[in-house]
């Protein structure tokens, strides 16, 4: 991923954890809900994989030409 860091937010909901991953360069956010028994690293990997898929789905902007 280019042009930005990824920020993670963790919110416990009962026996589950809501994990949001936000790409700081674009502001795109995805959310996954995982068992709270997973490690923080596993939670981040799930959220990051979903974020990468979401970013890959974006149309590429047209090439800018300078005349």
C-alpha positions as CSV (number, residue, x, y, z in Angstrom):
1,X,0.0,0.0,0.0
2,X,1.2,3.4,-0.9
3,X,0.6,6.9,0.3
4,X,-0.4,6.4,3.9
5,X,-0.2,4.4,7.1
6,X,-2.9,2.1,8.4
7,X,-4.6,2.9,11.6
8,X,-6.4,0.2,13.6
9,X,-9.3,0.6,16.1
10,X,-10.3,-2.3,18.5
11,X,-13.7,-2.4,20.2
12,X,-14.8,-5.4,22.3
13,X,-18.4,-6.4,21.7
14,X,-19.2,-9.3,24.1
15,X,-17.0,-12.2,23.1
16,X,-16.1,-10.6,19.8
17,X,-13.8,-7.8,18.7
18,X,-14.7,-5.2,16.1
19,X,-11.5,-4.2,14.3
20,X,-11.5,-1.2,12.0
21,X,-8.6,-0.6,9.6
22,X,-8.3,2.9,8.1
23,X,-5.9,3.8,5.3
24,X,-4.7,7.3,6.3
25,X,-3.9,8.3,2.7
26,X,-7.4,7.7,1.3
27,X,-9.6,7.6,4.4
28,X,-11.0,4.2,3.3
29,X,-12.1,2.1,6.2
30,X,-13.0,-1.5,6.6
31,X,-14.4,-3.4,9.5
32,X,-14.0,-7.1,10.5
33,X,-15.5,-8.8,13.5
34,X,-13.3,-11.6,15.0
35,X,-13.3,-13.7,18.1
36,X,-11.7,-11.9,21.0
37,X,-9.6,-15.0,21.6
38,X,-7.5,-14.2,18.5
39,X,-4.2,-12.4,19.0
40,X,-3.9,-8.7,18.2
41,X,-1.6,-9.6,15.3
42,X,-4.2,-12.0,13.8
43,X,-6.9,-9.4,14.2
44,X,-4.8,-6.9,12.4
45,X,-3.9,-9.4,9.6
46,X,-7.6,-10.1,8.9
47,X,-8.4,-6.4,8.8
48,X,-5.4,-5.5,6.7
49,X,-6.2,-8.2,4.2
50,X,-9.7,-6.9,3.8
51,X,-8.4,-3.3,3.4
52,X,-5.9,-4.4,0.7
53,X,-8.8,-6.0,-1.2
54,X,-10.9,-2.9,-0.9
55,X,-8.0,-0.6,-2.1
56,X,-7.4,-2.9,-5.0
57,X,-11.0,-2.6,-6.1
58,X,-10.7,1.2,-6.6
59,X,-10.5,2.3,-10.1
60,X,-7.1,3.8,-11.0
61,X,-7.3,7.5,-11.7
62,X,-6.6,8.6,-15.3
63,X,-3.0,9.5,-16.1
64,X,-2.4,13.2,-15.8
65,X,-0.7,14.8,-18.7
66,X,1.1,18.1,-18.6
67,X,1.0,20.0,-21.9
